[in-house]
Amino acid sequence: MRGFYIGRFQPYHNGHHQMVEEIADEVDELVLGIGSAGDSHTRRNPFTAGERVMMVTKSVAEFDLTTYAVPIEDLDRHSVWVSHVQSMSPTFDVAYSNNPLVIQLFHEAGVEVRQSPMFNRDVLEGTELRERMIEGGGWEDLVPDPVVDVIDEIDGIERLQRVSETDTNGD
């Protein structure tokens, strides 16, 4: 059985990793949709789709699971989003999400959706991790080691800090 799990993975963190570990018990193969693939170099979406593919691929290599990382660009038309995802992805039998909109869209399209518990959500949340990166706080323990390596390789902290700066002139 093949599953599908989508996230922005900005960055891929231990909450995502725990979710993949749970999913790995239920499926033989997993498609990891890299959401908002066209967005990068902003405070909310600092990493490119390719960088996130590297983070995800290197991190999930530890699982006994065939995985496919597939960039999925935003469509901004909810009524056709599932067919867009399906057109970009290998076929899948079940989708995994805790996002209410994603759950609703898959449900309306007749795709089975399974949820999992959230893991340490107050800390394992992309906004919190990005804020820690900007402020120089401890974030490395909240992501798998390969993610730290990728962010180091691309000078991701410096990029995130630069794109988060505000113009002192108020412009």
N, CA, C and O of each residue as an XYZ file, in Angstrom:
684
protein
N       0.850     -1.183      0.000
C       0.000      0.000      0.000
C       0.891      1.242      0.000
O       1.932      1.275      0.656
N       0.464      2.258     -0.746
C       1.224      3.507     -0.841
C       0.431      4.639     -0.193
O      -0.754      4.821     -0.469
N       1.103      5.392      0.671
C       0.492      6.537      1.330
C       1.021      7.849      0.777
O       2.004      7.874      0.037
N       0.362      8.932      1.143
C       0.745     10.283      0.730
C       0.696     11.187      1.955
O      -0.289     11.202      2.694
N       1.775     11.940      2.158
C       1.857     12.874      3.285
C       2.422     14.180      2.755
O       3.529     14.206      2.217
N       1.671     15.266      2.901
C       2.123     16.558      2.399
C       2.430     17.501      3.541
O       1.760     17.494      4.574
N       3.454     18.312      3.339
C       3.811     19.361      4.290
C       4.654     20.396      3.577
O       5.194     20.126      2.504
N       4.773     21.566      4.156
C       5.687     22.559      3.587
C       7.118     22.215      3.972
O       8.050     22.503      3.221
N       7.300     21.598      5.143
C       8.624     21.173      5.609
C       9.615     22.342      5.577
O      10.692     22.253      4.987
N       9.218     23.438      6.230
C      10.027     24.656      6.287
C      10.528     24.934      7.701
O      10.096     25.925      8.289
N      11.396     24.140      8.274
C      12.055     22.958      7.724
C      11.336     21.665      8.149
O      10.394     21.692      8.940
N      11.807     20.540      7.603
C      11.380     19.215      8.053
C      11.886     19.052      9.478
O      13.080     19.209      9.732
N      10.975     18.735     10.426
C      11.382     18.675     11.833
C      10.986     17.350     12.472
O      10.418     16.479     11.814
N      11.289     17.207     13.749
C      11.055     15.938     14.448
C       9.580     15.560     14.531
O       9.265     14.375     14.639
N       8.669     16.528     14.483
C       7.246     16.219     14.445
C       6.883     15.526     13.140
O       6.163     14.527     13.140
N       7.388     16.062     12.018
C       7.190     15.410     10.724
C       7.811     14.015     10.739
O       7.224     13.049     10.252
N       9.014     13.936     11.310
C       9.760     12.677     11.325
C       9.005     11.603     12.121
O       8.968     10.437     11.727
N       8.415     12.009     13.228
C       7.625     11.083     14.040
C       6.387     10.621     13.271
O       5.992      9.457     13.349
N       5.789     11.538     12.537
C       4.621     11.190     11.717
C       5.015     10.164     10.655
O       4.296      9.186     10.447
N       6.151     10.374      9.981
C       6.601      9.418      8.967
C       6.881      8.061      9.608
O       6.579      7.021      9.022
N       7.455      8.068     10.800
C       7.716      6.808     11.498
C       6.407      6.057     11.770
O       6.347      4.838     11.610
N       5.366      6.780     12.178
C       4.054      6.168     12.417
C       3.453      5.634     11.111
O       2.928      4.522     11.071
N       3.535      6.431     10.055
C       2.993      6.030      8.757
C       3.715      4.785      8.244
O       3.096      3.913      7.634
N       5.021      4.702      8.491
C       5.841      3.583      7.998
C       5.330      2.235      8.506
O       5.573      1.200      7.886
N       4.622      2.252      9.635
C       4.045      1.011     10.167
C       2.816      0.560      9.385
O       2.380     -0.583      9.520
N       2.251      1.460      8.562
C       0.991      1.167      7.880
C       1.117      0.991      6.374
O       0.236      0.401      5.749
N       2.199      1.493      5.778
C       2.331      1.451      4.317
C       3.685      0.865      3.920
O       4.613      0.803      4.727
N       3.777      0.440      2.666
C       5.035     -0.067      2.116
C       5.823      1.040      1.425
O       7.053      1.019      1.381
N       5.089      1.998      0.892
C       5.697      3.114      0.174
C       5.012      4.404      0.611
O       3.837      4.405      0.978
N       5.771      5.514      0.565
C       5.226      6.800      0.994
C       5.667      7.899      0.049
O       6.856      8.080     -0.214
N       4.687      8.626     -0.454
C       4.948      9.820     -1.241
C       4.945     10.996     -0.268
O       3.973     11.210      0.456
N       6.032     11.750     -0.257
C       6.126     12.945      0.582
C       5.950     14.154     -0.332
O       6.840     14.495     -1.111
N       4.790     14.795     -0.222
C       4.518     15.976     -1.036
C       5.174     17.192     -0.414
O       4.905     17.532      0.738
N       6.033     17.844     -1.177
C       6.710     19.061     -0.722
C       5.808     20.220     -1.127
O       5.866     20.701     -2.258
N       4.966     20.665     -0.180
C       3.966     21.688     -0.469
C       4.555     23.072     -0.651
O       5.672     23.349     -0.215
N       3.794     23.934     -1.299
C       4.226     25.306     -1.605
C       5.601     25.286     -2.256
O       6.489     26.057     -1.894
N       5.761     24.380     -3.234
C       7.076     24.143     -3.832
C       7.654     25.369     -4.540
O       8.871     25.486     -4.679
N       6.802     26.268     -4.980
C       7.296     27.443     -5.682
C       7.749     28.564     -4.776
O       8.297     29.560     -5.251
N       7.531     28.421     -3.472
C       7.867     29.494     -2.534
C       9.226     29.257     -1.895
O       9.548     28.138     -1.497
N      10.023     30.316     -1.801
C      11.304     30.237     -1.098
C      11.789     31.653     -0.792
O      11.218     32.637     -1.263
N      12.840     31.733     -0.003
C      13.526     32.990      0.303
C      12.641     34.034      0.981
O      12.802     35.237      0.772
N      11.693     33.543      1.805
C      10.896     34.437      2.639
C      10.975     33.933      4.070
O      11.441     32.820      4.317
N      10.524     34.745      5.008
C      10.531     34.348      6.412
C       9.669     33.099      6.638
O      10.051     32.220      7.410
N       8.523     33.016      5.981
C       7.621     31.876      6.138
C       8.096     30.654      5.356
O       7.901     29.521      5.797
N       8.704     30.873      4.224
C       9.163     29.786      3.350
C      10.606     30.052      2.910
O      10.842     30.426      1.761
N      11.566     29.863      3.811
C      12.943     30.228      3.471
C      13.663     29.258      2.535
O      14.605     29.656      1.850
N      13.240     28.002      2.494
C      13.989     26.981      1.776
C      13.321     26.631      0.456
O      12.094     26.625      0.356
N      14.137     26.339     -0.567
C      13.613     25.976     -1.878
C      13.040     24.563     -1.833
O      13.303     23.808     -0.897
N      12.263     24.214     -2.844
C      11.726     22.852     -2.930
C      12.865     21.841     -2.984
O      12.800     20.801     -2.327
N      13.904     22.132     -3.755
C      15.036     21.214     -3.853
C      15.743     21.010     -2.527
O      16.148     19.895     -2.200
N      15.893     22.080     -1.765
C      16.517     21.970     -0.436
C      15.660     21.137      0.498
O      16.179     20.350      1.290
N      14.341     21.310      0.407
C      13.435     20.527      1.251
C      13.398     19.063      0.813
O      13.254     18.173      1.651
N      13.528     18.805     -0.491
C      13.644     17.425     -0.967
C      14.875     16.785     -0.331
O      14.808     15.643      0.124
N      15.997     17.504     -0.292
C      17.213     16.976      0.339
C      16.983     16.690      1.817
O      17.357     15.623      2.303
N      16.377     17.625      2.537
C      16.120     17.448      3.967
C      15.291     16.187      4.218
O      15.631     15.356      5.060
N      14.194     16.069      3.464
C      13.266     14.960      3.656
C      13.910     13.639      3.255
O      13.862     12.668      4.010
N      14.507     13.599      2.077
C      15.076     12.363      1.551
C      16.165     11.817      2.461
O      16.190     10.624      2.762
N      17.063     12.691      2.896
C      18.154     12.243      3.774
C      17.625     11.808      5.137
O      18.158     10.875      5.737
N      16.596     12.464      5.624
C      16.052     12.145      6.949
C      15.300     10.825      6.965
O      15.447     10.049      7.909
N      14.493     10.550      5.937
C      13.670      9.342      5.955
C      14.428      8.100      5.491
O      13.877      7.000      5.500
N      15.674      8.267      5.090
C      16.478      7.122      4.637
C      16.625      6.064      5.727
O      16.864      4.895      5.424
N      16.484      6.464      6.999
C      16.641      5.516      8.106
C      15.478      4.529      8.224
O      15.606      3.501      8.888
N      14.359      4.828      7.593
C      13.194      3.958      7.701
C      13.225      2.881      6.619
O      13.737      3.103      5.522
N      12.673      1.717      6.940
C      12.555      0.629      5.975
C      11.303      0.886      5.146
O      10.268      0.247      5.340
N      11.416      1.823      4.229
C      10.258      2.333      3.515
C      10.728      2.943      2.197
O      11.674      3.731      2.181
N      10.080      2.589      1.105
C      10.364      3.247     -0.166
C       9.649      4.588     -0.155
O       8.445      4.652      0.094
N      10.391      5.663     -0.426
C       9.794      6.997     -0.391
C      10.047      7.732     -1.705
O      11.019      7.474     -2.414
N       9.144      8.645     -1.998
C       9.248      9.514     -3.164
C       8.964     10.936     -2.691
O       7.885     11.204     -2.164
N       9.899     11.834     -2.867
C       9.673     13.241     -2.527
C       9.250     13.965     -3.806
O       9.986     13.981     -4.794
N       8.063     14.560     -3.776
C       7.488     15.175     -4.969
C       7.107     16.620     -4.669
O       6.229     16.863     -3.840
N       7.750     17.584     -5.327
C       7.344     18.974     -5.146
C       5.938     19.211     -5.691
O       5.601     18.774     -6.791
N       5.127     19.909     -4.899
C       3.752     20.237     -5.280
C       3.585     21.755     -5.160
O       3.613     22.306     -4.060
N       3.413     22.414     -6.293
C       3.229     23.865     -6.264
C       1.808     24.206     -5.824
O       0.875     23.429     -6.027
N       1.663     25.383     -5.219
C       0.342     25.845     -4.810
C      -0.518     26.109     -6.042
O      -0.031     26.541     -7.087
N      -1.796     25.840     -5.887
C      -2.727     26.025     -6.995
C      -3.703     27.172     -6.719
O      -4.166     27.835     -7.647
N      -4.012     27.402     -5.438
C      -4.946     28.453     -5.034
C      -6.343     28.271     -5.633
O      -7.074     29.241     -5.834
N      -6.706     27.006     -5.916
C      -8.072     26.662     -6.326
C      -8.403     25.371     -5.623
O      -8.137     24.283     -6.134
N      -8.978     25.495     -4.460
C      -9.218     24.336     -3.606
C     -10.042     23.247     -4.270
O      -9.821     22.063     -4.015
N     -10.988     23.628     -5.120
C     -11.892     22.633     -5.707
C     -11.173     21.641     -6.617
O     -11.685     20.547     -6.852
N     -10.009     21.995     -7.129
C      -9.268     21.091     -8.015
C      -7.909     20.704     -7.439
O      -7.090     20.106     -8.136
N      -7.663     21.038     -6.179
C      -6.353     20.789     -5.568
C      -6.007     19.305     -5.515
O      -4.878     18.937     -5.838
N      -6.933     18.449     -5.124
C      -6.623     17.019     -5.010
C      -6.242     16.452     -6.373
O      -5.282     15.689     -6.473
N      -6.982     16.814     -7.431
C      -6.621     16.289     -8.756
C      -5.252     16.822     -9.180
O      -4.508     16.119     -9.864
N      -4.910     18.034     -8.793
C      -3.577     18.589     -9.060
C      -2.511     17.752     -8.347
O      -1.505     17.375     -8.946
N      -2.741     17.469     -7.075
C      -1.801     16.643     -6.306
C      -1.664     15.273     -6.964
O      -0.554     14.772     -7.142
N      -2.791     14.675     -7.320
C      -2.757     13.347     -7.925
C      -2.028     13.360     -9.268
O      -1.398     12.369     -9.637
N      -2.107     14.465     -9.997
C      -1.434     14.545    -11.298
C       0.080     14.692    -11.145
O       0.828     14.375    -12.070
N       0.530     15.162    -10.001
C       1.961     15.383     -9.757
C       2.620     14.229     -9.016
O       3.844     14.193     -8.894
N       1.841     13.303     -8.529
C       2.319     12.279     -7.597
C       2.120     10.870     -8.158
O       1.223     10.641     -8.970
N       2.964      9.925     -7.720
C       2.599      8.530     -7.974
C       1.234      8.261     -7.332
O       0.875      8.917     -6.354
N       0.480      7.316     -7.864
C      -0.820      7.009     -7.270
C      -0.637      6.562     -5.824
O       0.385      5.975     -5.469
N      -1.635      6.848     -4.999
C      -1.577      6.473     -3.590
C      -2.951      6.028     -3.132
O      -3.978      6.394     -3.703
N      -2.933      5.214     -2.065
C      -4.171      4.619     -1.555
C      -4.787      5.398     -0.402
O      -6.003      5.372     -0.212
N      -3.961      6.082      0.358
C      -4.426      6.779      1.555
C      -3.571      8.028      1.754
O      -2.370      8.025      1.484
N      -4.210      9.087      2.228
C      -3.502     10.331      2.521
C      -3.438     10.518      4.031
O      -4.350     10.125      4.759
N      -2.355     11.120      4.484
C      -2.159     11.398      5.903
C      -2.056     12.900      6.085
O      -1.265     13.569      5.420
N      -2.868     13.420      6.997
C      -2.819     14.852      7.285
C      -3.546     15.137      8.588
O      -4.454     14.405      8.981
N      -3.141     16.199      9.243
C      -3.875     16.732     10.383
C      -4.436     18.114     10.052
O      -5.036     18.764     10.908
N      -4.241     18.563      8.812
C      -4.707     19.878      8.391
C      -6.187     19.788      8.004
O      -6.533     19.035      7.094
N      -7.066     20.536      8.674
C      -8.505     20.423      8.412
C      -8.894     20.661      6.953
O      -9.758     19.955      6.432
N      -8.281     21.634      6.284
C      -8.608     21.895      4.885
C      -8.168     20.727      4.009
O      -8.930     20.283      3.151
N      -6.965     20.229      4.210
C      -6.458     19.101      3.423
C      -7.358     17.876      3.628
O      -7.701     17.179      2.673
N      -7.732     17.627      4.880
C      -8.620     16.496      5.186
C      -9.939     16.647      4.434
O     -10.420     15.692      3.825
N     -10.521     17.839      4.473
C     -11.796     18.090      3.799
C     -11.675     17.891      2.292
O     -12.537     17.263      1.679
N     -10.615     18.421      1.693
C     -10.461     18.318      0.240
C     -10.288     16.875     -0.200
O     -10.893     16.452     -1.186
N      -9.461     16.106      0.524
C      -9.300     14.690      0.182
C     -10.609     13.928      0.396
O     -10.983     13.079     -0.413
N     -11.298     14.241      1.494
C     -12.579     13.578      1.784
C     -13.580     13.809      0.651
O     -14.229     12.871      0.186
N     -13.699     15.058      0.212
C     -14.630     15.385     -0.871
C     -14.257     14.675     -2.163
O     -15.125     14.389     -2.988
N     -12.953     14.383     -2.346
C     -12.495     13.705     -3.566
C     -12.564     12.188     -3.426
O     -12.193     11.462     -4.349
N     -13.036     11.703     -2.277
C     -13.190     10.273     -2.084
C     -11.902      9.543     -1.720
O     -11.799      8.329     -1.896
N     -10.925     10.284     -1.215
C      -9.653      9.680     -0.808
C      -9.686      9.445      0.699
O     -10.039     10.344      1.461
N      -9.320      8.243      1.129
C      -9.243      7.950      2.561
C      -8.156      8.816      3.198
O      -7.054      8.936      2.663
N      -8.478      9.415      4.341
C      -7.517     10.243      5.074
C      -7.378      9.697      6.475
O      -8.369      9.403      7.144
N      -6.144      9.563      6.913
C      -5.870      9.142      8.282
C      -5.098     10.260      8.979
O      -4.246     10.921      8.385
N      -5.421     10.446     10.239
C      -4.734     11.444     11.057
C      -3.846     10.728     12.066
O      -4.005      9.536     12.328
N      -2.914     11.480     12.620
C      -2.094     10.925     13.689
C      -1.986     11.978     14.781
O      -2.262     13.154     14.545
N      -1.583     11.556     15.979
C      -1.419     12.547     17.035
C      -0.323     13.544     16.677
O       0.642     13.212     15.988
N      -0.492     14.754     17.153
C       0.557     15.765     16.976
C       1.620     15.509     18.034
O       1.309     15.101     19.153
N       2.874     15.749     17.675
C       3.991     15.455     18.564
C       4.621     16.750     19.052
O       5.220     17.491     18.273
N       4.483     17.018     20.347
C       5.130     18.185     20.961
C       4.882     19.435     20.121
O       5.815     20.175     19.807
N       3.626     19.667     19.759
C       3.262     20.697     18.789
C       3.631     22.113     19.234
O       3.850     22.981     18.390
N       3.702     22.359     20.532
C       4.037     23.714     20.982
C       5.461     24.104     20.585
O       5.748     25.288     20.409
N       6.347     23.130     20.443
C       7.740     23.404     20.048
C       7.996     22.933     18.620
O       8.672     23.616     17.851
N       7.456     21.763     18.265
C       7.702     21.204     16.936
C       6.707     21.797     15.944
O       5.734     21.157     15.546
N       6.978     23.018     15.568
C       6.119     23.777     14.682
C       7.044     24.694     13.889
O       7.927     25.337     14.457
N       6.838     24.752     12.576
C       7.753     25.471     11.701
C       8.017     26.904     12.110
O       9.166     27.348     12.087
N       6.975     27.643     12.487
C       7.156     29.042     12.877
C       8.102     29.152     14.068
O       8.986     30.008     14.082
N       7.923     28.297     15.055
C       8.788     28.300     16.241
C      10.238     28.000     15.855
O      11.158     28.664     16.334
N      10.441     27.016     15.001
C      11.806     26.678     14.577
C      12.448     27.821     13.819
O      13.609     28.150     14.063
N      11.706     28.436     12.896
C      12.272     29.545     12.125
C      12.607     30.729     13.023
O      13.628     31.385     12.823
N      11.751     31.012     14.019
C      12.046     32.093     14.959
C      13.327     31.803     15.739
O      14.150     32.696     15.940
N      13.495     30.566     16.173
C      14.720     30.191     16.886
C      15.941     30.363     15.989
O      16.989     30.807     16.457
N      15.824     30.022     14.725
C      16.929     30.183     13.788
C      17.285     31.659     13.613
O      18.460     32.024     13.599
N      16.273     32.493     13.481
C      16.491     33.929     13.300
C      17.173     34.530     14.525
O      18.095     35.337     14.404
N      16.706     34.124     15.710
C      17.199     34.710     16.958
C      18.452     34.031     17.498
O      18.983     34.444     18.529
N      18.927     33.001     16.817
C      20.124     32.299     17.281
C      19.848     31.365     18.449
O      20.762     31.026     19.202
N      18.592     30.945     18.607
C      18.228     30.030     19.686
C      18.463     28.585     19.297
O      18.746     28.289     18.136
N      18.348     27.686     20.258
C      18.569     26.267     20.000
C      17.458     25.656     19.161
O      16.308     25.609     19.600
N      17.776     25.199     17.985
C      16.813     24.562     17.088
C      17.302     23.194     16.611
O      16.496     22.366     16.187
N      18.591     22.954     16.676
C      19.189     21.757     16.086
C      18.633     20.459     16.662
O      18.529     19.465     15.943
N      18.275     20.449     17.948
C      17.750     19.240     18.571
C      16.301     18.957     18.162
O      15.757     17.905     18.498
N      15.680     19.884     17.445
C      14.274     19.746     17.064
C      14.089     19.225     15.637
O      12.964     19.077     15.158
N      15.215     18.950     14.965
C      15.179     18.430     13.600
C      16.110     17.228     13.506
O      17.054     17.122     14.290
N      15.865     16.321     12.563
C      16.804     15.220     12.355
C      18.189     15.755     11.945
O      18.289     16.816     11.329
N      19.232     15.027     12.285
C      20.600     15.466     11.977
C      20.808     15.823     10.511
O      21.473     16.820     10.230
N      20.262     15.047      9.551
C      20.480     15.422      8.149
C      19.928     16.814      7.802
O      20.450     17.475      6.904
N      18.890     17.258      8.497
C      18.341     18.590      8.242
C      19.343     19.656      8.683
O      19.533     20.654      7.989
N      19.978     19.449      9.826
C      21.025     20.372     10.284
C      22.118     20.454      9.223
O      22.593     21.541      8.894
N      22.514     19.293      8.687
C      23.573     19.257      7.670
C      23.177     20.033      6.416
O      23.988     20.783      5.872
N      21.944     19.861      5.956
C      21.483     20.564      4.752
C      21.437     22.059      5.013
O      21.896     22.843      4.181
N      20.893     22.469      6.148
C      20.793     23.904      6.454
C      22.182     24.515      6.559
O      22.398     25.643      6.116
N      23.130     23.778      7.144
C      24.517     24.260      7.191
C      25.092     24.386      5.781
O      25.718     25.392      5.447
N      24.877     23.373      4.965
C      25.429     23.342      3.606
C      24.967     24.533      2.774
O      25.743     25.074      1.986
N      23.725     24.943      2.941
C      23.159     26.022      2.114
C      23.226     27.387      2.801
O      22.691     28.368      2.284
N      23.887     27.454      3.971
C      23.909     28.690      4.764
C      22.490     29.184      5.022
O      22.190     30.370      4.885
N      21.622     28.238      5.401
C      20.211     28.538      5.587
C      19.907     29.502      6.710
O      18.962     30.285      6.608
N      20.687     29.467      7.786
C      20.443     30.398      8.900
C      20.712     31.829      8.441
O      19.918     32.733      8.702
N      21.832     32.023      7.760
C      22.156     33.365      7.266
C      21.075     33.859      6.305
O      20.668     35.019      6.371
N      20.610     32.982      5.411
C      19.548     33.368      4.474
C      18.296     33.780      5.233
O      17.723     34.838      4.971
N      17.872     32.940      6.178
C      16.644     33.229      6.921
C      16.775     34.543      7.686
O      15.833     35.335      7.727
N      17.926     34.773      8.283
C      18.125     36.025      9.017
C      18.075     37.221      8.067
O      17.496     38.254      8.402
N      18.677     37.088      6.890
C      18.676     38.189      5.917
C      17.283     38.490      5.396
O      16.885     39.654      5.340
N      16.534     37.463      5.013
C      15.204     37.714      4.441
C      14.218     38.173      5.501
O      13.139     38.668      5.175
N      14.583     38.011      6.775
C      13.696     38.429      7.864
C      13.970     39.839      8.340
O      13.203     40.381      9.137
N      15.047     40.444      7.870
C      15.377     41.797      8.294
C      14.328     42.766      7.756
O      13.765     42.571      6.678
N      14.085     43.807      8.533
C      13.158     44.839      8.063
C      13.961     46.084      7.743
O      15.012     46.329      8.335
N      13.476     46.838      6.837
C      14.113     48.087      6.439
C      13.931     49.105      7.559
O      12.801     49.382      7.960
N      15.014     49.660      8.064
C      14.933     50.605      9.180
C      14.293     51.925      8.795
O      13.924     52.706      9.672
N      14.151     52.196      7.494
C      13.492     53.427      7.052
C      11.971     53.309      7.106
O      11.259     54.290      6.890
N      11.486     52.125      7.391
C      10.057     51.923      7.441
C       9.430     51.735      6.071
O       8.207     51.701      5.940
N      10.273     51.613      5.046
C       9.757     51.409      3.674
C       9.296     49.996      3.466
O       8.836     49.650      2.378
